Amino acid sequence: MQRTPNLNDEELMGQLAADKLDAAAVLFQRYRVSLFNFFLRQGLAREASEDLVQSIFERVIKYRQSYRRGMAFRAWLYQIARNVQADFQRQGSHKAKEDISKYENHPELIENGLMGLGFEREENLVQMEKAMQQLPKDQLEILLMTRYQRMKYVEVAELLGCSEGAVKLKVFRALQQLRSLYFKLQKS
């Protein structure tokens, strides 16, 4: 038998579809931190974020037969994440939010996202986090996917059901809005 950690996502999903559930554990290890950060950066509490990640992988196992070979796995996974979050918010659980600035001294939660944008000083990071929390949900989500999760525009386009050009425009507008909010916070 092949060692599962060396397989790509599509091969792991093939194994999972063949009821080799250990493939789900490998996928969980691969994506749990980035999914956790995806929710945490949207302002969800740490515990809620952990619960949502668990729910995502329960659905990955449950709906493993719906994954189609050749499909971008990350786009499929993040569509599940968006659905899980929507269900969570519909249930009124979105009240389980917290101020993510308390994680500012935890570089593992920053995941090089803001550092890659040139925000190296801690106070700038805190200001940027506050600005991000003021973005409309759709703009925050697209920045999280493209900048933090490092998803390709084509993957995001597939996930959102729009063209790659539309994704680029949405990212551009989100960055403009973020820049505006950031500089307003800097002035105050």
N, C-alpha and C positions, 0 to 999 in steps of 0.2 A: 504494500500500500504506500502511496506517495505521502510525504510529510506535508500536512496541510498548511503550516505557516509559510511555506515557500510558494504557494499558489497565488495567482492573482484573484481579484474579487469575483470575476466571472466564473473562474474555475471552482472557487469555493461555493458559489451559488449553485453550480452544477452538482456538486457533492451534497449540498443541503437539499436540493430537489430530489436527490436519490436517498433521502432520509439519513444521511451521515451528519448527525447533529453536532458533532465536534467542529464542523466547519463554521457553525454559528458562533462558537466561542472565539475562533480566530478573528472573525469579522468584528465581534464585540471588542476584542482587545485592540483592533486596528482603529476603530471609529469612536470608541466611548468618550475619549477625552475631547475630541473635536465636537461631538454632538453635545456633550456637557457644556462646553464653552459657548456653543451656539445658543443654548437656552439661557445660560448665565448672563451673557452679554445682552440679552433682551430684557434683563432685569428680573428674571425668575429667581426664586430662592434656591440655594444650593440643594436642599433636600428635594424640592420639586423638580429641579433639573435632573438629579440622579434618578428619580422615579420615572421621568419622561424617557430617559435613555433606556431604562429597563423595558418600558412599554414598547419602545421602538423595536427592540430586538425580539420581544414576544411576537410582534406583528410580522417581523422579518421571517420568523419561523412559521407562523400561521399562514402567511401568504406567499411562501417560498415558490409555490407553483405558478404564481402570477408573474414572476420575474422572467423576462425573455432574454435569451442569449443575444449578445450584441448590443443590448440596452446599456446605457451608461449606469453602472451600479450606484455611484454616488448620487446621481440625479434621482434614481428610484428610492434610495435610502432617505434623501432629504425630503422627498415628497411624503414619505411615511412620517418623517419628523414633523413636517408642517401639519399633517392630518392629526397626529397625536397632540400637538400643541393646540390646534383648533378645538379638539374634543375637550382638552383640559380647560381651556378658557370658557367653553360653552357650559361646563359644569360649575362655573363660578370659582374655580380654583386659582384663577389668575390673581387673586388677592394675596397669594403666597409669594409676594415679591420682596426684594430687599435691595438695599443700596449696595451696588457692586463695588463702590469705591473702597469698601473695607478689605477687598481682595487686592488692592493696589500693590502691596508688598509681596505678592505671590507671582513671581515671573512665569510660573508654569501655567497660570491662567491667562496671561497676556498673549502667549503663543506667538510672539514675534509680530503680531498684527500691527499694533501701533508703532512698535519700534521700527518696523519696515517703512513706515510713513514719516520717520524723522522725529518722532516724539520721544526723545530719550530722557528728558528730565521728568522726574516723578510728578511735579506739580502740573506739568503740561499733560501728562497722562491722565491725571485726575480730571482736569478741565475737558479733555477730549472725551473721556467716559461720560461726563455730564452732558456734553453736547450730543453724544450718540443717543443718550436716553431721551433726548428731546426730538429726535427725528421721528417722522411718521413711520409706523410699523413696516410698511412696504419698502421704504428706503433703508431702514435699519437692516431688514432681512437681506436685501440685495447686497449691501456692503459686507455683512457677515459672511455671506456665501462666497463672494468674489475676493474679498481681502483677507478674511480670517481663515475661512475653510479652504481657500485657494482653489475654488472650483473654477473650471474654465467657463468662458462665456457661453460656449456651445452647450455645456452641461446645464447651466442655469437657464438657458433658453428652452431646452427640452423640459426642464422642471416646471417652468412658468408658462409653457405653451405659447412662446412668442419667438420672434426672430433674434438672431445673435445681435443684429444692429439695434434692435429695441432694448436689449439688455445693456449694451454699451451706452446708449442714451440714458437709460435709467441710472446706471452707475455714475455717469457724468453729473446728472442732476442731483443725485444723492450726495456726491462729494461736494458739489457747490453749496448745497444746503448745510452740510456738516461744517464746511469751512466758515460759512456765515454765522452759524450758531457758536462755533468755537471762538471766533473773534469777538462776538458779543459778550461771551463769558469772560474773555481775557480783559475786556474794557471795564467790566463791572467789578 
